[in-house]
Structures are given as structure tokens and as C-alpha cells.
Amino acid sequence: MKYKTAELTGALLDAAVAKAEKNLHFRLCNNQYEMAAGTAVCMAKKKRDKSALWHRFAPSADWYDGGPLIERLGVCMTRVPANGRREKAFWAADIMDEAKRVSDHEGGTMPTYYHGHGSTALEAAMRCYVMSRLGEEIEL
């Protein structure tokens, strides 16, 4: 099924992160009721490691899983406060990809930037990461 990266949450976002990592096997442990209730979980294990065990993988909610990714990728995060136009504050995340350069208006090149938003810092960072690796829509 196709999903918009900017709208992914919970176990679906965690599964998308596992897919983007490429070194993880992943599976969603869910049924339609668990997905609706938000209680589904993503399970993952390392590829090429026959002794690896399946474990809960929740980088969009657990700093143990998400923190190392944020550090490795150099994700820049900012909390955007509520104001007269926005009722709620939110988090914004950005990743700069030096390897993917685009032309600028002066004839030079500049790195590509990816952006993500979310209600938490982890959610914003993981959406940004998935966007940078898999694009605006993904198949799960």
C-alpha cells in the first residue's frame, strides 16, 4: 500500500525508517484494529546476522532507536512555537545531502535539503530521514 511520507506515524513510520536503513529486515505486527488504535509495532532484525533476534524498533517514539540515527545523519531540529496563525507548536527537521547537488541561480551548485515536520522531534526527524532516502510516497 502507498503512503505519503509526511503523514506517516507510529508503526508505519518506524517500518519506513527500517526500510530506509536497508540493513534491517522488518515486519509490522498488526491487524486492522491495532493500526486503528495505534498499538501496532514494528519489529526488526539486522540482515546478514543469522543470530540476530527480532526486536521492537520504534525510532519515531524511542530515543534509543532514533537518537543514533539523528546523530549519524546530522539532522537539524527546531521547535516551531504556536503563534496567531498556528494553534499548535510543532517540530521541524532538516537533512543536508552533500552528495545530491543541484544547480543554484548563480550557475554553481548547492546541496539538496530535505524537510520533515511532526508533533515530536523524533517524528519530524524520522519523516525527514524517510523523505531523504525513499521520497515523498513510499510502498509498505
C-alpha angles and dihedrals in degrees: 000000000000121000134184108243092219090059100046117119139166120353093357091056090046090051090049090053090050089050091050091051090063092197094077134079109214140184135181114235100206151105128208092272094051091048091051092047093045093239099115116115136207116230121199142176133182119267118235092027110105092187094052115120127214111258137176109272115197111156092156092060108020123064089205089069101027102039097068090049092052091050095045093049096042093234113188112213131191132181110227110206126222116261139168092296098039121056094194135041117236141184125250124200131191134191123192116210110199091183093063105060125180132195118265127210092262096059095261130101134253134188122268116253126206123200134200135178132199147152090257133035092245094050092050093046094048093047088051091050093049090048091052094051106029107020137235095312126035138186117232 
